[in-house]
């Protein structure tokens, strides 16, 4: 698991943890409680509650329902649409590390012999082509998220995916310095 980020950005801090990033994916389609998320993710309810509080404090969730339960209240949250990942610029390597962690975990669960799409690219495009393709891909990813159902809903299959496209500079990336 990646180290906790050293950043002042509350959104990045909230999203730069693999469990919280998975929660955001699960909370896109349907509201869920800490107990439901804990079962789906295989973590304790206390840990799921902690992660939900962090996401909520960063403004990434909306409370959709509060139900009375034996001895308390169950809060159900849903991800705020339009989560600000697309234009993340500060500390992008931290977010990339978390995305890579989740991609490795999901790739280990890939169904054998099932079709998929895999690509990697470092390309040179005209700015107008880049803008048009980026806009189409963003619309396609929105469509994918809007088609999502609750985990394990009847007639559904789990899919995994990570898409990160961005404009690069011609300059080589700075090399990290070893921490003392």
C-alpha positions in Angstrom: 0.0 0.0 0.0 1.4 3.5 -0.8 2.4 5.8 2.0 0.0 8.4 3.1 0.5 11.5 1.0 2.2 14.6 2.3 0.0 17.2 0.8 -2.3 20.0 1.9 -5.0 19.2 -0.7 -7.9 17.5 1.2 -9.3 15.9 -1.9 -6.0 14.4 -3.0 -5.3 13.3 0.6 -8.7 11.6 0.7 -8.3 9.9 -2.7 -4.6 8.9 -2.3 -5.5 5.8 -0.4 -6.5 2.6 -2.2 -9.4 1.7 0.1 -10.9 5.2 -0.2 -10.5 5.2 -4.0 -12.3 1.8 -4.2 -15.0 3.2 -1.9 -15.5 6.1 -4.3 -16.0 3.6 -7.2 -18.5 1.5 -5.2 -20.4 4.6 -4.1 -20.8 6.0 -7.6 -23.7 3.7 -8.5 -25.7 3.4 -5.3 -25.6 4.8 -1.7 -24.0 2.5 0.8 -23.4 2.4 4.5 -20.1 1.7 6.4 -21.4 -1.8 7.1 -22.1 -2.6 3.5 -18.8 -1.2 2.3 -17.0 -3.1 5.1 -18.5 -6.4 3.8 -17.7 -5.6 0.2 -14.1 -4.5 0.9 -13.3 -7.1 3.5 -12.4 -4.5 6.2 -13.8 -3.8 9.6 -16.8 -1.5 10.0 -14.8 0.8 12.1 -12.2 1.2 9.3 -14.9 1.7 6.7 -16.5 4.4 8.9 -13.1 6.1 9.3 -12.6 6.2 5.5 -16.1 7.4 4.9 -15.5 10.3 7.3 -12.3 11.2 5.5 -14.1 11.2 2.1 -17.1 13.2 3.5 -14.8 15.8 5.1 -13.1 16.3 1.7 -16.5 17.0 0.2 -16.5 13.9 -2.0 -19.7 12.3 -0.6 -23.3 13.2 0.0 -25.4 11.8 2.8 -28.4 10.3 1.1 -30.2 8.6 3.9 -30.2 7.9 7.7 -31.9 4.8 8.9 -32.7 3.9 12.5 -31.0 0.7 13.6 -30.7 -1.2 16.9 -28.9 1.2 19.1 -28.0 3.8 16.5 -28.3 5.2 13.1 -27.0 3.9 9.8 -25.8 6.6 7.4 -25.8 5.9 3.7 -23.5 7.9 1.4 -23.1 8.3 -2.3 -20.2 9.7 -4.3 -20.6 13.3 -5.5 -20.8 13.3 -9.3 -17.9 15.0 -11.0 -15.3 14.1 -8.5 -12.3 16.4 -9.3 -9.8 13.8 -10.5 -9.6 14.9 -14.1 -7.8 18.1 -13.5 -5.6 17.0 -10.6 -2.2 18.6 -11.1 -0.5 19.0 -7.8 1.0 15.8 -6.4 -0.2 13.8 -9.4 2.4 11.1 -8.7 0.7 10.4 -5.3 -2.6 9.8 -7.1 -0.9 7.7 -9.8 0.6 5.4 -7.1 -2.8 4.8 -5.6 -4.4 4.2 -9.0 -1.5 1.8 -9.8 -2.1 -0.1 -6.5 -5.8 -0.6 -7.3 -5.0 -1.6 -10.9 -2.6 -4.3 -9.7 -5.2 -5.6 -7.3 -7.9 -5.6 -9.9 -5.6 -7.2 -12.6 -5.1 -10.1 -10.2 -8.8 -10.7 -10.2 -9.2 -10.6 -14.0 -11.4 -13.4 -15.3 -9.4 -15.9 -17.3 -10.2 -15.9 -21.1 -12.5 -12.9 -20.7 -12.2 -10.1 -23.3 -10.9 -6.8 -22.2 -9.1 -3.7 -23.4 -5.5 -3.0 -22.6 -3.4 -0.2 -24.0 -0.6 2.1 -23.1 0.3 5.3 -25.0 2.8 8.0 -25.2 1.7 9.8 -28.4 2.0 13.2 -30.1 -1.3 14.7 -31.2 -2.5 17.9 -32.6 -4.1 20.0 -29.8 -7.6 19.9 -31.5 -7.4 16.1 -31.8 -6.3 15.8 -28.1 -9.2 18.0 -27.0 -11.8 16.1 -29.1 -10.5 12.7 -27.9 -10.3 13.7 -24.2 -13.8 15.0 -24.4 -15.1 11.8 -26.0 -13.3 9.6 -23.5 -14.6 11.7 -20.5 -18.1 11.2 -21.9 -17.6 7.5 -22.3 -16.3 7.1 -18.7 -19.3 9.1 -17.5 -21.6 6.7 -19.4 -19.8 3.7 -17.9 -20.2 5.1 -14.4 -23.9 5.9 -15.0 -24.5 2.3 -16.2 -23.1 0.9 -12.9 -25.3 -1.0 -10.4 -24.9 -1.9 -6.8 -22.2 -4.5 -6.1 -23.4 -8.0 -6.7 -26.8 -6.8 -8.2 -28.6 -9.6 -10.0 -27.5 -9.9 -13.6 -24.3 -7.8 -13.3 -20.7 -8.7 -13.6 -17.8 -6.9 -12.0 -15.4 -4.9 -14.2 -12.2 -3.1 -13.4 -10.6 -0.2 -15.1 -8.2 2.6 -14.7 -7.9 5.4 -17.2 -5.5 8.3 -16.9 -4.8 10.5 -19.9 -3.0 13.8 -19.6 -0.9 16.3 -21.6 2.8 15.9 -20.9 5.8 18.2 -21.1 8.9 17.4 -23.2 11.0 17.6 -20.0 12.0 14.4 -18.2 10.2 13.8 -14.9 12.2 14.9 -11.8 13.6 11.9 -10.0 12.5 11.5 -6.4 15.1 12.1 -3.7 15.7 9.4 -1.1 14.1 10.3 2.3 16.5 10.2 5.2 
